[in-house]
Amino acid sequence: MLSYLKNACSISLILFAAFSLESCQTNIQWPEESVDTKPGTRWWWMGSAVDKTNLSKNMEAYADAGIGSLEITPIYGIQGNDSNEIDFLSDKWMQMYIHSQQEALRLGMKIDMNTGTGWPFGGPDITPTDAASKLLVKEFNLSTGERLKELIIPEENRQKEIATLACLMAFSEKGEKLDLTNQVSQHKLHWQAPKGKWKLIALFEGNTFQQVKRAAPGGKGLVLNHFSEKSVLKYLHKFTHAFKERNAPVPNYFFNDSYEVYQADWTPHLLTAFEKMQGYRLQDYLPQFLDTSGGDTTARLISDYRETLSELLLQNFTIPWTQWAHDMKSKTRNQAHGSPANLIDIYAAVDIPECEGFGLSDFHINGLRSDSLTRHNDSDLSMLKYASSAAHITGKRFTSSETFTWLTEHFRTSFSQCKPDLDLMFVSGVNRVYFHGTTYSPEDAIWPGWKFYASIDMSPSNPLWCNAKPFFKYISRVQSFMQMGKPDNDFLVYLPIYDMWHDLDGRMLMFSIHKMKERAPEFINVVNEISQAGYDMDYISDQLISTTQTDNHSLLTSGGSSYKAIIVPSAHKMPIETLQKLIDLAQQGAKVVFLNDYPTDVPGFSNLNKRRKQFKTLINMLPPHKSDLALSTHWGKVASLPGQISKTP
């Protein structure tokens, strides 16, 4: 990343020289610009009511202004235009798509495509069996000799016909536990309570009933269960069929928007997956798992549950989706933020990780206009770097961004407001900007043409368009430098994901843009302090630490990026495997710095005493002394430390 910053500085100096010293212009050697260096844009197809003539005219205008890539995202239609709408993936829709591909080839552009309509993935082919699932709980009480007269069904009426029983457990006041799932038939329990008082807890696999947001014609329906590989592959099959049946060229990238699957905290195979991953049965500890008063046991159970969901999203959605795209001879662009998973690992599993801006970045610029519609930018540097960190560590060429989302409104936004947000993206490691977005509009539409509500609309009917060419050219020239360079950040910073997973805040923990400052305040403070001291960093997960090696006292990640040291910012919970790997790296000559203190405990619930003993043994191997590394003033000393583990005061 530091090389990116140096390149950006070089650009500014060269531009200054170009304007100041005309005689030097012939000596400036710019990297070659290409379709990849040009900005892309999300191309809203409202109602998919497109035709070949207007597709060509729209694309010619975009190409002339300097846009390189168009990501087709069909959404709902224009009021009163129903007769011109085209169903998603129908024969006519595919004809319009193929025409767009042909025109892109003529105009030197590329076509991407949302793997669905609107967001999240879903549609009319998603049955309740394959839809996003939620956990439903119902409790009963029995005493000695009693039989349950109530039906084993959820309370909510609309769930009664859809929800299925995941398990029914009985817990006595003496701590006994019995699995009664197999003794339920036709919603009736065939069991008589033994001596004592018993609490029965039923878990049901219900449905969120969430519909695809802003769905296009032919795309309306339930949201997909992202935790089920079977459901995911079934969903993707319709795309395989649509493209192969028409012999259509595949998109350059298949796209997935930010994770906005709400209340989906379960999946039909979760208990089995949990036991396989964690080594014990979650259903045996339901009273503690469902205990809203908290406590260490509950926190550990919840942490294991969150880790399981994270792994299911990675293994059953992100990786299969990307592999499917590769089988189709395409690639994936993905926004991981918002998901209930380790963002770094999800971003690392796709071809282009994509972050998202959200509001105005003012940087205390004198005279920068803001008004009542200006939104605060929750996507600061600390949030944006999840995507670029994954790209840098795994050796991916591009990091993209959904750019200029909600700065103000369509006709109130200036390029002077866009520029700071754009430069924030660049210094955060983004080197492929996508606007959010550009709406297809027919030539005969009354001004200002068709508009989707999401700002900022980069289209010919926006007054901004008269100055679009030089602005787009600036983006292309900067990105030509950044795409030519290699990441050169100073430090790796460990993401303390298990501390976040142990922090009780309900069962489901989603890492959305607007909540990250609450999820990891100490981590963000360290990131900001490193940045303010003049250094830069990438975030690293436990999984990516496991594949990191040493190279002449430097740290070398799986993608070939080199770092001076790894910083562990006040992590309290750390897996034994991660701690052991850090010790191994230090013994091999790498620099490992623990801020404030060493980790104090292991995460998780299974075999806790045994793992705590192993953990303590490792901690006792670490040096008791404190180095003189002070976070605010002495980061430069990290580069000169010998291979060792250090702990700052």
C-alpha positions in Angstrom: 0.0 0.0 0.0 2.9 2.4 0.7 3.9 2.0 -2.9 0.4 3.0 -3.9 0.7 6.1 -1.8 4.1 6.9 -3.3 2.7 6.5 -6.8 -0.2 8.8 -5.9 2.2 11.4 -4.7 4.2 10.9 -7.9 1.0 11.5 -9.9 0.4 14.8 -8.1 4.0 16.0 -8.6 4.0 15.0 -12.2 0.7 16.8 -12.8 2.1 19.9 -11.2 5.2 19.6 -13.3 3.1 19.1 -16.4 1.2 22.3 -15.8 4.2 24.3 -14.7 7.0 23.2 -17.1 5.7 22.6 -20.6 9.1 21.5 -21.8 9.0 18.5 -19.4 5.8 17.1 -20.8 7.5 14.9 -23.4 9.5 13.2 -20.6 6.5 12.0 -18.7 6.0 8.2 -19.2 2.5 7.2 -18.1 1.6 3.6 -17.6 -0.7 2.3 -20.4 -4.4 2.8 -19.8 -6.8 0.0 -20.6 -10.4 -1.0 -20.1 -9.4 -2.2 -16.6 -8.0 1.1 -15.6 -11.1 3.0 -16.5 -13.9 3.3 -14.0 -16.8 0.8 -14.0 -20.3 1.4 -13.0 -23.3 -0.6 -11.8 -25.7 -0.5 -14.7 -29.3 -0.4 -13.4 -31.8 -2.0 -15.8 -35.1 -0.8 -14.5 -37.7 -3.5 -15.2 -35.1 -4.8 -17.7 -37.2 -2.7 -20.2 -34.3 -2.3 -22.6 -34.0 -2.4 -26.3 -31.1 -2.8 -28.7 -31.2 0.7 -30.2 -31.1 2.4 -26.8 -28.6 0.0 -25.3 -26.2 0.9 -28.1 -26.8 4.7 -27.6 -26.4 4.4 -23.9 -23.2 2.4 -24.2 -21.7 4.8 -26.8 -22.2 7.7 -24.4 -20.7 5.8 -21.5 -17.7 4.7 -23.6 -17.1 8.2 -25.0 -17.0 9.6 -21.4 -14.4 7.0 -20.3 -16.4 4.3 -18.5 -14.8 0.9 -19.1 -17.0 -1.7 -17.4 -20.7 -2.1 -17.0 -22.2 -4.3 -14.3 -25.8 -5.3 -15.3 -28.1 -5.2 -12.3 -31.8 -5.6 -13.1 -34.2 -3.9 -10.7 -37.9 -3.0 -10.5 -39.4 -1.1 -13.4 -40.8 2.3 -14.3 -44.4 3.1 -13.3 -46.7 2.6 -16.2 -44.1 0.8 -18.3 -45.1 -2.8 -17.5 -45.7 -3.8 -21.1 -42.1 -3.2 -22.0 -40.6 -5.1 -19.1 -38.6 -8.3 -19.8 -38.4 -11.2 -17.4 -34.9 -12.0 -16.1 -33.0 -14.7 -18.0 -35.9 -15.2 -20.5 -35.0 -15.6 -24.2 -35.6 -11.9 -24.8 -33.6 -10.9 -21.8 -30.7 -13.0 -22.9 -31.0 -11.4 -26.4 -30.6 -8.0 -24.8 -27.7 -9.3 -22.7 -25.9 -10.8 -25.8 -26.4 -7.5 -27.7 -24.8 -5.6 -24.8 -21.8 -8.0 -25.0 -21.5 -7.5 -28.7 -21.6 -3.7 -28.3 -19.1 -3.9 -25.4 -16.7 -5.7 -27.8 -17.2 -3.0 -30.4 -16.7 -0.1 -28.0 -13.8 -1.6 -26.0 -15.8 -2.2 -22.8 -16.4 -5.1 -20.5 -19.7 -6.5 -19.1 -20.2 -7.7 -15.6 -23.4 -9.1 -14.2 -25.2 -9.4 -10.8 -25.9 -13.1 -10.1 -29.5 -12.2 -9.7 -31.8 -9.2 -9.6 -31.7 -6.5 -6.9 -30.2 -8.0 -3.8 -29.6 -10.5 -2.1 -29.6 -13.6 -4.2 -33.0 -15.3 -4.5 -36.0 -15.3 -6.8 -39.1 -17.2 -7.9 -37.4 -20.6 -8.0 -36.4 -20.4 -4.3 -38.8 -22.7 -2.4 -39.2 -22.5 1.4 -36.8 -25.5 1.6 -34.0 -23.5 -0.1 -34.8 -20.1 1.4 -33.1 -18.2 4.2 -33.8 -19.9 7.5 -34.2 -18.7 11.0 -34.2 -20.3 14.4 -37.5 -20.6 16.3 -37.6 -21.7 19.9 -40.5 -23.0 22.0 -40.3 -24.3 25.6 -42.5 -26.6 27.6 -42.5 -27.7 31.3 -43.4 -31.2 32.6 -43.3 -32.9 36.0 -43.1 -36.5 37.1 -45.5 -38.8 35.1 -46.9 -36.0 32.9 -47.3 -36.2 29.1 -47.2 -33.2 26.8 -50.7 -32.3 25.4 -49.6 -29.5 23.2 -48.5 -29.9 19.7 -44.8 -29.5 18.9 -45.2 -26.5 16.6 -43.9 -22.9 16.6 -45.9 -20.1 18.0 -46.0 -17.9 14.9 -49.0 -18.8 12.7 -47.2 -18.4 9.3 -44.4 -20.6 10.5 -46.6 -23.5 11.5 -47.0 -25.0 8.0 -43.4 -24.3 7.0 -41.1 -24.8 10.0 -39.6 -28.2 10.7 -38.4 -29.6 14.0 -34.7 -29.5 14.3 -34.5 -31.1 17.8 -36.4 -31.5 21.0 -34.4 -31.7 24.2 -35.4 -32.4 27.8 -33.4 -31.0 30.7 -34.1 -32.0 34.3 -33.5 -29.8 37.4 -30.7 -32.2 38.3 -28.8 -31.6 35.1 -29.9 -34.6 33.1 -30.4 -34.2 29.4 -32.5 -36.3 27.0 -32.8 -36.1 23.2 -36.5 -36.6 22.5 -36.4 -35.7 18.8 -37.1 -39.2 17.6 -40.1 -39.5 19.9 -42.1 -36.9 18.0 -44.4 -37.8 15.2 -47.2 -35.8 13.6 -46.2 -32.9 15.9 -47.0 -35.0 19.0 -44.6 -36.1 21.7 -44.8 -39.8 22.7 -43.0 -39.6 26.1 -43.8 -39.6 29.8 -41.7 -37.4 32.1 -39.6 -39.4 34.6 -39.3 -38.3 38.2 -38.6 -34.6 38.7 -39.2 -31.3 36.9 -38.3 -31.1 33.2 -37.8 -28.3 30.8 -38.4 -29.2 27.2 -36.8 -27.0 24.5 -37.8 -27.4 20.9 -35.8 -25.8 18.1 -37.5 -25.2 14.7 -36.0 -24.4 11.4 -38.3 -21.6 10.3 -38.3 -19.2 7.4 -37.3 -15.5 7.3 -39.8 -14.9 4.5 -37.5 -12.2 3.3 -38.1 -11.2 -0.4 -35.4 -10.1 -2.8 -35.0 -6.4 -2.4 -35.6 -4.2 -5.5 -36.2 -7.3 -7.5 -36.7 -7.1 -11.3 -39.5 -8.8 -13.3 -38.7 -12.5 -13.2 -36.6 -12.1 -10.1 -39.1 -11.7 -7.4 -39.2 -14.3 -4.6 -37.6 -15.6 -1.4 -34.0 -14.9 -0.5 -31.6 -17.8 -0.8 -30.2 -19.8 2.1 -26.5 -18.9 1.8 -25.5 -21.5 4.4 -26.6 -24.5 2.3 -24.3 -25.6 -0.6 -27.1 -27.7 -2.0 -29.4 -24.7 -2.2 -26.7 -22.4 -3.6 -25.8 -24.8 -6.4 -29.5 -25.3 -7.2 -29.9 -21.6 -7.5 -26.8 -21.2 -9.7 -28.0 -23.9 -12.1 -30.5 -21.6 -13.8 -27.6 -19.3 -14.8 -25.6 -22.2 -16.1 -28.6 -23.3 -18.2 -29.4 -19.7 -19.4 -25.9 -19.1 -20.7 -25.2 -22.6 -22.2 -28.7 -22.9 -23.8 -28.2 -19.6 -25.7 -24.4 -20.0 -26.2 -24.1 -16.6 -24.6 -20.7 -15.1 -23.6 -20.3 -15.1 -19.9 -19.7 -11.8 -17.9 -16.2 -10.7 -17.1 -17.3 -10.9 -13.5 -20.3 -12.2 -11.7 -21.2 -9.9 -8.8 -22.6 -10.2 -5.3 -23.7 -7.2 -3.4 -23.3 -6.5 0.4 -24.7 -9.2 2.6 -28.2 -8.0 3.6 -29.9 -11.3 4.5 -31.8 -10.4 7.7 -32.6 -12.7 10.7 -31.1 -15.7 8.8 -29.4 -17.2 11.8 -30.0 -20.9 11.1 -29.8 -23.6 8.4 -31.3 -27.1 8.3 -28.0 -28.9 8.7 -26.5 -26.5 11.3 -26.6 -28.9 14.3 -24.7 -31.6 12.3 -22.2 -29.1 10.9 -21.7 -27.6 14.4 -20.9 -31.0 16.0 -18.5 -31.8 13.2 -16.7 -28.5 13.5 -16.8 -27.9 17.2 -16.6 -31.5 18.5 -19.8 -31.4 20.7 -23.5 -31.2 20.3 -25.0 -27.7 20.7 -28.4 -29.1 21.5 -27.0 -30.6 24.7 -26.4 -27.1 26.0 -29.5 -25.3 24.9 -30.4 -23.7 28.3 -27.0 -22.0 28.4 -27.0 -21.2 24.6 -30.4 -19.5 24.9 -29.6 -17.8 28.2 -30.1 -14.0 27.7 -28.5 -13.1 31.0 -25.1 -14.1 29.6 -22.1 -15.5 31.4 -18.8 -17.1 30.2 -20.4 -20.4 29.2 -23.1 -18.7 27.1 -20.4 -16.5 25.5 -18.4 -19.5 24.5 -21.3 -21.4 23.1 -22.4 -18.3 21.1 -18.8 -17.8 19.8 -18.7 -21.4 18.5 -22.1 -20.9 16.9 -20.9 -17.7 15.2 -17.7 -19.4 14.1 -19.8 -22.2 12.6 -22.0 -19.8 10.6 -18.9 -18.0 9.4 -17.4 -21.2 8.1 -20.7 -22.3 6.5 -21.0 -19.0 4.6 -17.4 -19.5 3.4 -17.5 -23.2 2.5 -21.1 -23.4 1.3 -21.6 -20.1 -0.5 -18.5 -18.1 -1.2 -16.2 -20.8 -2.4 -18.8 -22.8 -4.4 -20.1 -19.6 -6.1 -16.5 -18.7 -7.1 -15.7 -22.2 -8.3 -19.0 -22.2 -10.3 -17.9 -18.9 -11.9 -14.5 -20.3 -12.8 -16.2 -23.4 -14.3 -18.2 -20.9 -16.4 -14.9 -19.3 -17.5 -15.7 -16.2 -15.5 -14.7 -14.7 -12.1 -16.3 -13.2 -9.0 -16.6 -9.7 -7.5 -17.9 -9.8 -3.9 -18.9 -7.5 -1.1 -18.4 -9.4 2.2 -19.4 -6.6 4.6 -22.6 -7.2 6.4 -22.1 -10.9 6.6 -21.9 -12.9 9.9 -18.4 -14.1 9.0 -14.8 -13.3 9.2 -14.7 -10.6 6.5 -11.0 -11.2 5.6 -11.5 -14.9 4.9 -14.7 -14.2 2.8 -12.9 -11.5 0.8 -9.9 -13.7 0.3 -12.0 -16.5 -1.3 -13.1 -14.4 -4.3 -11.4 -13.0 -7.4 -12.0 -9.3 -6.6 -12.8 -8.2 -3.1 -15.1 -5.1 -3.1 -15.6 -2.5 -0.4 -18.2 0.2 -0.3 -18.2 3.9 0.5 -21.1 5.3 2.4 -21.3 9.1 2.6 -19.1 12.2 2.4 -15.4 12.1 3.3 -14.7 15.8 4.2 -11.1 15.6 5.5 -11.8 19.0 7.0 -11.5 20.6 3.6 -12.3 24.3 3.7 -15.3 25.2 1.6 -16.4 21.6 0.9 -20.2 21.8 0.6 -22.5 19.8 2.8 -26.2 20.2 3.5 -29.1 18.5 5.1 -28.9 15.5 2.7 -25.2 14.9 3.2 -24.5 11.6 4.9 -21.7 10.9 7.3 -19.3 8.3 5.9 -19.1 5.2 8.1 -16.7 3.7 5.6 -13.5 5.2 6.9 -10.1 3.8 6.2 -10.4 1.2 8.9 -13.5 -0.3 7.3 -12.4 -0.1 3.7 -9.1 -2.0 4.3 -10.8 -5.4 4.9 -11.2 -5.9 1.1 -7.7 -4.7 0.1 -6.0 -6.6 2.9 -7.4 -9.8 1.6 -6.4 -9.0 -1.9 -2.8 -8.0 -0.9 -2.3 -11.0 1.3 -3.5 -13.5 -1.2 -1.9 -11.9 -4.3 -5.0 -10.7 -6.1 -4.4 -7.9 -8.6 -7.6 -5.9 -8.0 -9.6 -4.4 -5.1 -12.8 -2.8 -6.2 -15.2 -0.4 -4.6 -18.8 0.5 -4.8 -18.2 4.3 -4.9 -20.2 7.4 -4.2 -23.0 5.6 -2.5 -25.2 8.2 -0.7 -22.9 11.2 -0.8 -26.0 13.5 -1.1 -28.6 13.1 -3.9 -28.5 12.8 -7.7 -28.6 16.5 -8.6 -27.0 18.0 -5.5 -23.7 16.2 -5.8 -20.5 17.8 -7.2 -17.3 16.3 -8.3 -15.6 18.3 -5.5 -17.6 16.1 -3.1 -16.8 13.0 -5.0 -13.0 13.6 -5.1 -12.3 13.1 -1.4 -14.3 9.9 -1.2 -12.5 8.7 -4.4 -9.0 9.5 -2.9 -10.0 7.7 0.3 -10.6 4.6 -1.8 -7.2 4.9 -3.4 -5.3 5.3 -0.2 -7.2 2.3 1.2 -5.9 0.0 -1.5 -8.7 0.3 -4.1 -7.5 0.2 -7.7 -10.8 -0.6 -9.6 -13.6 2.0 -8.9 -17.2 1.1 -9.8 -19.8 3.9 -9.5 -23.1 3.3 -7.8 -24.3 3.7 -10.4 -25.7 4.5 -13.9 -29.3 3.9 -14.9 -30.2 2.8 -18.5 -32.6 5.3 -20.0 -34.3 5.4 -23.4 -33.7 8.4 -25.7 -37.4 9.4 -25.6 -37.7 9.5 -21.8 -38.5 13.0 -20.5 -35.6 14.6 -18.8 -34.0 13.7 -16.4 -34.7 10.2 -17.8 -35.0 7.0 -15.8 -33.4 7.2 -12.4 -32.9 4.7 -9.6 -33.1 6.3 -6.1 -29.6 5.2 -5.0 -27.2 8.0 -5.6 -25.0 9.1 -7.3 -26.3 8.7 -10.8 -23.4 8.9 -13.3 -25.4 9.2 -16.5 -25.6 11.6 -19.5 -28.8 13.3 -18.1 -27.0 14.4 -14.9 -25.5 17.9 -15.2 -22.3 16.4 -13.8 -21.8 14.6 -17.2 -20.5 17.8 -18.9 -17.4 17.4 -16.7 -17.3 13.6 -16.6 -14.5 13.1 -19.1 -11.6 14.7 -17.2 -12.9 13.2 -13.9 -13.0 9.7 -15.4 -9.6 10.3 -17.0 -8.2 11.2 -13.6 -9.5 7.9 -12.2 -8.1 5.9 -15.2 -4.6 7.5 -14.9 -4.4 6.9 -11.1 -5.6 3.4 -11.5 -3.1 2.7 -14.2 -0.4 3.5 -11.7 -1.9 1.5 -8.9 -2.6 -1.6 -11.0 1.0 -1.5 -12.1 2.3 -1.5 -8.6 2.6 -4.1 -5.9 1.3 -3.8 -2.3 4.0 -2.5 0.0 2.4 -2.1 3.4 4.6 -2.1 6.5 2.7 -4.3 9.0 0.2 -7.1 9.3 -2.4 -6.4 12.0 -4.2 -9.4 13.5 -8.0 -9.2 13.5 -9.2 -10.3 17.0 -12.3 -12.0 15.6 -12.8 -14.3 18.6 -13.0 -11.3 20.9 -15.8 -10.0 18.7 -17.5 -13.4 18.6 -17.3 -13.6 22.5 -19.0 -10.2 22.9 -22.6 -11.0 23.6 -25.0 -9.0 21.5 -27.8 -11.4 20.7 -27.0 -14.7 18.8 -26.4 -13.3 15.3 -23.4 -11.0 14.8 -23.3 -9.3 11.4 -20.3 -7.2 10.5 -22.1 -4.3 8.8 -20.4 -1.0 7.8 -22.4 1.0 10.4 -21.6 -1.3 13.3 -17.8 -1.9 13.0 -16.8 0.8 15.4 -18.8 -0.9 18.1 -17.5 -4.4 17.2 -13.8 -3.7 17.4 -13.0 -0.3 18.9 -9.5 -1.2 20.2 -8.6 -2.7 16.8 -9.7 0.4 15.0 -7.8 2.7 17.3 -4.6 0.7 16.6 -5.2 1.0 12.8 -5.7 4.7 13.1 -2.6 5.2 15.2 -0.4 3.2 12.8 -1.8 5.3 9.9 -1.3 8.6 11.7 2.3 7.7 12.5 2.9 7.5 8.8 2.8 3.7 8.3 0.3 1.4 6.6 -0.9 -2.1 7.3 -3.1 -5.0 6.1 -5.4 -7.0 8.3 -4.8 -10.7 8.7 -7.0 -13.5 9.9 -6.2 -16.7 11.8 -6.5 -18.7 8.7 -4.2 -16.5 6.7 -1.6 -16.4 9.5 -1.5 -20.2 9.2 -0.2 -19.9 5.6 2.3 -17.1 6.3 6.1 -17.8 6.3 9.3 -16.0 7.1 11.7 -14.6 4.5 15.0 -13.1 5.8 13.3 -11.7 9.0 10.3 -10.5 7.0 6.8 -12.1 6.9 5.8 -13.5 3.5 2.1 -14.2 2.9 0.6 -16.8 0.6 0.2 -14.3 -2.2 3.8 -13.2 -2.0 3.4 -9.9 -0.1 6.2 -9.0 2.4 5.7 -7.2 5.8 8.1 -6.0 8.5 6.1 -7.3 11.5 2.8 -8.6 12.6 1.0 -6.6 15.3 -1.5 -8.2 17.7 -3.7 -5.4 19.1 -4.9 -6.3 22.6 -6.4 -9.6 21.6 -7.8 -11.4 24.7 -8.9 -14.7 23.0 -6.7 -16.5 20.6 -6.7 -20.0 19.2 -3.8 -22.2 20.3 -2.9 -22.9 16.6 -2.6 -19.1 16.0 -0.4 -18.5 19.1 1.8 -21.5 18.2 2.2 -20.2 14.6 3.2 -16.7 15.9 5.8 -18.3 18.2 7.1 -20.4 15.3 7.4 -17.3 13.0 9.3 -15.4 15.7 11.7 -18.3 16.3 12.3 -18.3 12.5 13.3 -14.6 12.7 10.1 -12.7 12.1 9.0 -9.8 14.3 5.8 -10.3 16.3 4.6 -7.4 18.5 1.8 -7.9 21.1 0.3 -4.6 22.2 -0.4 -3.9 25.8 -0.5 -7.6 26.9 -0.5 -11.2 25.7 -3.7 -13.0 24.9 -5.3 -14.2 28.2 -7.4 -17.2 27.1 -8.5 -19.5 24.3 -11.9 -19.2 22.6 -14.5 -21.9 22.3 -16.2 -24.4 24.6 -15.0 -27.9 23.8 -12.1 -29.4 25.8 -11.6 -26.1 27.5 -9.5 -27.2 30.4 -7.1 -29.2 28.2 -6.8 -26.3 25.7 -6.3 -23.8 28.5 -3.4 -25.9 29.8 -1.8 -26.0 26.4 -2.4 -22.3 26.0 -0.7 -21.5 29.3 2.3 -23.6 28.3 2.7 -21.5 25.2 2.2 -18.2 27.0 5.0 -19.2 29.5 7.3 -19.5 26.5 7.0 -15.8 25.8 9.5 -13.3 27.1 8.4 -11.6 30.4 10.1 -8.3 29.5 8.5 -5.3 27.9 10.0 -3.5 25.0 10.2 0.2 24.6 7.8 0.2 21.6 5.3 2.9 22.1 2.4 2.8 19.7 2.2 6.5 19.1 5.8 7.4 18.5 8.1 4.4 17.9 6.7 2.4 15.0 9.9 2.9 13.2 11.8 0.7 15.7 9.8 -2.3 14.7 11.8 -2.5 11.4 15.1 -2.8 13.3 14.0 -5.3 15.9 15.6 -8.8 15.7 13.4 -11.8 15.3 11.5 -11.9 18.6 8.2 -11.5 20.3 7.8 -8.2 21.9 5.2 -6.8 24.3 4.5 -3.1 24.5 3.6 -1.3 27.8 
